[in-house]
């Protein structure tokens, strides 16, 4: 066994042998390489320490600069939030004022319904006049002018109401843009303030996947500023238009009210004047009728007297005729055309002329009486129509009393009801989530 192991050891080939110089050179090389590696390591360690110091300062500075920028951004966003809140509040106030002006215009529009009905009813009543009483007088002209004026006023007021509604829609859209922008500002403030509150010791910080990416829909600072400026500018323009519209509507309402009041007074003056003229005409006609009736009575008495006188003259004529006819029976030479004969003949002629004159006068008197009766009938008919016309004029005056009652009602102070804005809130509150 021992012999076998010895044999194997002797059979192995020995390693390459080196010289002493090679051995010394190798030792020097190992020492030099160790020295070089130590130098490199020392340089790397120094560079690492320098880098650590520099990056530590840089990191602290960058974090501080980021916090400062966040603070500045929070201030900018907060300032614009205040601007948007103030502008939205002003828009709410303007919407309430414009809504109140719109309601006043609608009330004025509704108040024209009664005057229009009254004027139309007066025209309808006066159309019931008959005969010569159905005239185109100043009252009818004023009533027609009043109807035309009221219809024009209704058209103008309705146009103002429509324009006000459209402007309210514009203000509502501007307010919607303001509140949407304001809500975004508040959300951005929450995000930035949350970021500002974070530190390296915060428990919820972690590494994220590609945090430096640009999110879709991102805007530049100029675009961000221009967007808010545009919203505020648009709201101010809408408020200026609304304020001008309210002033114009107030002036228009006053002018139209003055025109309506002036026309109402002119119409009522014409109506009262016409009523006075018709009363005078009625009184004049009644006097004419009474005078004509008296004249007719006198004429009838005179005709009776003429007829009685005619009967008397006829009796005298009969007497004269009888005497003349009787004296024709005288005999012989006694049938003389004596003074008696001549006197009777003259009497007969005179009586016949008188009777003819009486008959003619009676005929003229009866003809005149008939004409007076016919005219009397016409005057009675005209009087009836005048009385009907006066009744219609009085009804028209009574109808227009409704305008006075309406006017006094409109002068009663109305209770002011606080108006809500279109969102149903009296104050702007957007912080509630």
C-alpha positions in Angstrom: 0.0 0.0 0.0 2.7 2.4 1.0 4.7 1.3 -1.9 1.9 2.1 -4.4 1.4 5.7 -3.1 5.1 6.4 -3.4 5.1 5.2 -6.9 2.2 7.5 -7.8 3.9 10.6 -6.2 7.1 10.0 -8.1 5.2 9.6 -11.3 3.6 13.2 -11.1 5.3 16.0 -13.1 6.6 18.9 -10.9 5.4 22.6 -11.5 7.3 25.2 -13.5 10.0 26.6 -11.5 10.7 30.4 -11.5 13.8 32.3 -10.9 14.4 34.6 -8.0 14.1 37.6 -10.2 10.8 36.5 -11.5 9.7 35.9 -7.9 10.8 39.4 -6.9 9.2 41.0 -10.0 5.9 39.3 -9.2 6.0 40.6 -5.6 6.7 44.1 -6.8 3.9 43.8 -9.4 1.4 42.7 -6.7 2.5 45.5 -4.4 2.2 48.1 -7.2 -1.3 46.8 -8.3 -2.5 46.9 -4.7 -1.2 50.4 -4.4 -2.9 51.4 -7.6 -6.2 49.8 -6.6 -6.0 51.6 -3.3 -5.4 54.9 -5.0 -8.3 54.3 -7.4 -10.5 53.3 -4.5 -9.5 56.4 -2.5 -10.3 58.6 -5.5 -13.6 56.9 -6.0 -14.4 57.3 -2.3 -13.5 60.9 -2.5 -15.6 61.5 -5.6 -18.4 59.6 -3.9 -18.2 61.8 -0.8 -18.1 64.9 -3.0 -21.0 63.7 -5.1 -22.9 62.8 -2.0 -22.3 66.3 -0.5 -23.2 68.0 -3.8 -26.3 65.9 -4.5 -27.4 66.3 -1.0 -27.3 70.1 -1.3 -28.8 69.9 -4.7 -31.6 67.7 -3.5 -32.4 69.9 -0.6 -32.3 73.0 -2.8 -34.5 71.4 -5.5 -37.0 70.2 -2.9 -37.0 73.7 -1.4 -37.4 75.3 -4.8 -40.2 72.9 -5.7 -41.9 73.8 -2.4 -41.5 77.5 -3.1 -42.9 77.1 -6.6 -45.8 75.1 -5.1 -46.4 78.0 -2.7 -46.3 80.5 -5.5 -48.6 78.4 -7.6 -51.0 78.0 -4.7 -51.0 81.8 -4.2 -51.7 82.4 -8.0 -54.5 79.8 -8.0 -55.9 81.2 -4.8 -55.8 84.7 -6.2 -57.7 83.6 -9.3 -60.1 81.6 -7.1 -60.9 84.8 -5.2 -61.3 86.7 -8.5 -63.6 84.0 -9.9 -65.6 83.9 -6.7 -66.1 87.7 -6.7 -67.0 87.7 -10.4 -69.5 84.8 -9.9 -71.0 86.7 -7.0 -71.4 89.8 -9.1 -72.9 87.7 -11.9 -75.4 86.3 -9.4 -76.3 89.8 -8.3 -76.7 91.0 -11.9 -78.9 88.0 -12.7 -81.1 88.8 -9.7 -81.4 92.4 -10.8 -82.1 91.5 -14.4 -84.6 88.9 -13.3 -86.4 91.6 -11.2 -86.3 94.0 -14.2 -87.8 91.2 -16.3 -90.5 90.6 -13.8 -91.3 94.3 -13.7 -91.5 94.3 -17.5 -93.8 91.3 -17.4 -96.0 93.0 -14.9 -96.2 96.1 -17.1 -97.0 93.8 -20.0 -99.8 92.1 -18.1 -101.1 95.5 -16.9 -101.8 96.5 -20.6 -104.4 93.7 -20.9 -107.1 95.7 -19.0 -106.6 99.0 -21.0 -106.7 97.0 -24.2 -109.9 95.2 -23.2 -111.4 98.6 -22.1 -110.5 100.4 -25.3 -111.8 97.5 -27.4 -115.0 97.3 -25.4 -115.5 101.0 -25.8 -115.1 100.7 -29.6 -117.6 97.8 -29.6 -120.1 99.8 -27.5 -119.9 102.8 -29.8 -120.4 100.6 -32.8 -123.9 100.2 -31.4 -124.9 103.7 -32.4 -127.4 104.1 -35.1 -128.3 106.6 -37.8 -126.5 109.9 -37.9 -125.2 109.2 -34.4 -122.8 106.6 -36.0 -120.1 109.2 -36.8 -116.3 109.0 -37.1 -115.7 111.5 -34.3 -112.5 112.3 -32.4 -113.4 109.8 -29.7 -113.3 106.9 -32.2 -110.0 108.3 -33.5 -108.5 108.5 -30.0 -109.8 105.0 -29.1 -108.2 103.5 -32.2 -105.0 105.4 -31.5 -105.1 104.0 -28.0 -105.6 100.4 -29.2 -102.7 100.8 -31.7 -100.5 102.3 -28.9 -101.3 99.5 -26.5 -100.6 96.9 -29.1 -97.3 98.6 -29.9 -96.4 98.8 -26.2 -97.2 95.1 -25.8 -95.0 94.3 -28.7 -92.1 96.4 -27.4 -92.4 95.0 -23.8 -92.6 91.4 -25.2 -89.4 92.0 -27.2 -87.7 93.3 -24.0 -88.9 90.3 -22.1 -87.5 88.0 -24.8 -84.2 89.9 -24.9 -83.9 89.7 -21.1 -84.5 85.9 -21.2 -81.7 85.6 -23.8 -79.4 87.7 -21.8 -80.2 85.7 -18.7 -79.2 82.6 -20.6 -75.9 84.3 -21.6 -75.3 85.2 -17.9 -76.2 81.7 -16.8 -73.6 80.3 -19.3 -71.0 82.8 -18.2 -71.7 81.8 -14.5 -71.5 78.1 -15.4 -68.0 78.7 -17.0 -67.0 80.7 -13.9 -68.2 78.1 -11.4 -66.6 75.3 -13.5 -63.3 77.1 -13.6 -63.7 78.0 -9.9 -64.3 74.4 -9.0 -61.2 73.3 -11.0 -59.2 76.0 -9.2 -60.4 74.7 -5.8 -59.6 71.1 -6.8 -56.1 72.2 -8.0 -55.6 74.0 -4.7 -56.4 70.9 -2.8 -54.0 68.9 -5.0 -51.2 71.5 -4.7 -51.7 72.0 -1.0 -51.6 68.2 -0.5 -48.3 68.1 -2.5 -46.9 71.0 -0.4 -47.7 69.1 2.8 -45.8 66.0 1.7 -42.3 65.3 3.1 -39.8 62.5 2.7 -41.2 61.1 6.0 -44.7 61.0 4.7 -46.1 57.5 4.8 -47.8 57.5 1.4 -44.9 58.5 -0.9 -43.6 55.9 -3.3 -41.9 55.5 -6.7 -44.3 55.9 -9.6 -44.2 54.6 -13.2 -43.1 57.4 -15.6 -44.1 60.3 -13.4 -42.4 62.8 -15.7 -44.9 62.1 -18.5 -47.0 65.0 -19.9 -50.7 64.1 -19.1 -53.2 64.4 -22.0 -55.1 67.6 -21.9 -52.3 69.6 -20.3 -52.1 73.3 -20.8 -49.4 75.8 -20.8 -49.3 78.6 -18.1 -50.2 81.1 -20.8 -53.2 79.0 -21.8 -54.2 78.6 -18.2 -54.0 82.3 -17.5 -55.8 83.2 -20.8 -58.6 80.7 -20.0 -59.5 82.4 -16.6 -59.0 85.8 -18.0 -61.4 85.0 -20.9 -64.0 83.6 -18.4 -63.8 86.8 -16.3 -63.8 89.1 -19.3 -66.8 87.3 -20.8 -68.7 87.6 -17.5 -67.9 91.3 -17.2 -69.0 91.9 -20.8 -72.3 90.0 -20.2 -72.8 92.0 -17.0 -72.2 95.3 -18.8 -74.7 94.3 -21.5 -77.2 93.3 -18.8 -76.7 96.6 -16.9 -77.3 98.6 -20.1 -80.3 96.4 -20.9 -81.8 97.1 -17.4 -81.3 100.9 -17.9 -82.8 100.8 -21.3 -85.8 98.7 -20.1 -86.4 101.0 -17.2 -86.3 104.1 -19.5 -88.5 102.3 -22.0 -91.0 101.3 -19.3 -91.2 104.9 -18.1 -91.6 106.3 -21.6 -94.3 103.8 -22.6 -96.1 104.4 -19.3 -96.1 108.2 -20.0 -97.4 107.6 -23.6 -100.1 105.4 -22.3 -101.1 107.9 -19.6 -101.1 110.8 -22.1 -103.2 108.8 -24.6 -105.6 107.7 -21.8 -106.2 111.3 -20.8 -106.6 112.4 -24.4 -109.1 109.7 -25.0 -111.1 110.4 -21.8 -111.1 114.1 -22.6 -112.5 113.5 -26.1 -115.0 111.1 -24.6 -116.2 113.6 -22.0 -116.3 116.4 -24.6 -118.3 114.3 -27.0 -120.6 113.3 -24.2 -121.2 117.0 -23.5 -121.8 117.8 -27.1 -124.3 115.0 -27.4 -126.1 116.2 -24.2 -126.3 119.6 -25.7 -127.6 118.2 -29.0 -130.2 116.1 -27.1 -131.3 119.1 -25.1 -131.5 121.2 -28.2 -133.5 118.4 -29.9 -135.9 118.1 -27.0 -136.5 121.8 -27.1 -137.1 121.6 -30.8 -139.6 118.8 -30.2 -141.4 120.7 -27.5 -141.5 123.8 -29.6 -142.7 121.8 -32.6 -145.4 120.1 -30.5 -146.6 123.5 -29.3 -146.6 124.8 -32.9 -148.5 121.7 -34.0 -151.1 122.3 -31.3 -151.4 125.9 -32.4 -151.7 124.8 -36.0 -154.4 122.2 -35.2 -156.3 124.9 -33.3 -155.9 127.3 -36.2 -157.0 124.6 -38.7 -160.1 124.0 -36.5 -160.8 127.8 -36.5 -160.3 128.0 -40.3 -162.5 125.0 -40.8 -165.2 126.5 -38.5 -164.9 129.8 -40.4 -165.2 127.8 -43.7 -168.4 126.2 -42.5 -169.7 129.6 -41.5 -168.8 131.1 -44.8 -170.4 128.1 -46.6 -173.6 128.8 -44.7 -173.5 132.4 -45.7 -172.9 131.3 -49.3 -175.8 129.0 -49.1 -177.9 131.9 -47.9 -176.8 134.1 -50.7 -177.3 131.3 -53.3 -180.7 130.6 -51.9 -181.7 134.3 -52.1 -180.4 134.7 -55.6 -182.1 131.5 -56.7 -185.4 132.5 -55.0 -185.4 136.0 -56.6 -185.2 134.4 -60.1 -188.8 133.5 -59.6 -189.9 137.1 -59.7 -192.4 137.7 -62.5 -192.3 140.1 -65.5 -190.5 143.3 -65.1 -189.9 142.7 -61.4 -187.2 140.3 -62.5 -184.9 143.3 -62.3 -181.2 143.4 -61.8 -181.5 145.8 -59.0 -179.1 146.7 -56.3 -180.1 143.7 -54.3 -179.3 141.5 -57.2 -176.0 143.1 -57.7 -175.3 143.0 -54.0 -176.1 139.3 -53.7 -174.0 138.6 -56.7 -171.1 140.6 -55.2 -171.7 138.8 -51.9 -171.6 135.4 -53.6 -168.4 136.3 -55.4 -166.8 137.5 -52.2 -167.9 134.4 -50.3 -166.7 132.1 -53.0 -163.3 133.9 -53.0 -163.2 133.8 -49.2 -164.1 130.1 -49.2 -161.5 129.4 -51.8 -158.9 131.3 -49.8 -159.9 129.5 -46.6 -159.7 126.1 -48.3 -156.3 126.9 -49.7 -155.1 128.1 -46.3 -156.6 125.0 -44.6 -154.8 122.9 -47.2 -151.5 124.7 -46.6 -152.0 124.5 -42.9 -152.8 120.7 -43.1 -149.8 120.2 -45.4 -147.6 122.2 -43.0 -149.0 120.2 -40.0 -148.3 117.0 -41.8 -144.8 118.0 -42.5 -144.3 119.0 -38.9 -145.7 115.7 -37.8 -143.4 113.8 -40.1 -140.4 115.9 -38.9 -141.6 115.5 -35.4 -141.5 111.7 -35.9 -138.0 112.0 -37.3 -136.9 114.2 -34.4 -138.4 111.6 -31.9 -136.5 108.9 -33.7 -133.3 110.9 -33.7 -133.9 111.7 -30.0 -134.2 108.0 -29.3 -130.9 107.4 -31.1 -129.3 110.3 -29.3 -130.5 108.9 -26.0 -129.1 105.4 -27.0 -125.8 107.0 -28.0 -125.6 108.9 -24.7 -126.3 105.7 -22.9 -123.5 104.0 -24.8 -121.2 107.0 -24.1 -122.0 106.7 -20.4 -121.4 103.0 -20.4 -118.0 103.7 -22.1 -117.2 106.3 -19.4 -118.2 103.7 -16.7 -116.1 101.1 -18.5 -113.1 103.4 -18.5 -113.4 103.8 -14.7 -111.8 100.4 -14.5 -108.6 102.1 -15.8 -108.7 104.5 -12.8 -109.1 101.6 -10.4 -106.3 99.7 -12.1 -104.0 102.7 -11.9 -104.7 103.2 -8.2 -104.0 99.5 -7.6 -100.7 99.7 -9.5 -99.6 102.6 -7.2 -100.0 100.4 -4.1 -96.5 99.5 -2.9 -95.8 95.8 -3.6 -93.9 93.5 -1.3 -90.4 92.9 -2.4 -89.7 89.1 -2.5 -86.1 88.1 -2.4 -85.2 86.4 -5.7 -83.1 83.3 -6.1 -80.5 82.9 -8.8 -80.8 80.4 -11.5 -79.1 77.7 -9.5 -81.6 78.1 -6.7 -79.1 79.6 -4.2 -79.2 83.1 -2.8 -75.5 83.0 -2.0 -72.6 81.5 -3.9 -71.5 78.3 -2.1 -69.2 76.0 -4.0 -67.0 74.6 -1.2 -69.5 71.9 -0.4 -68.6 68.7 -2.2 
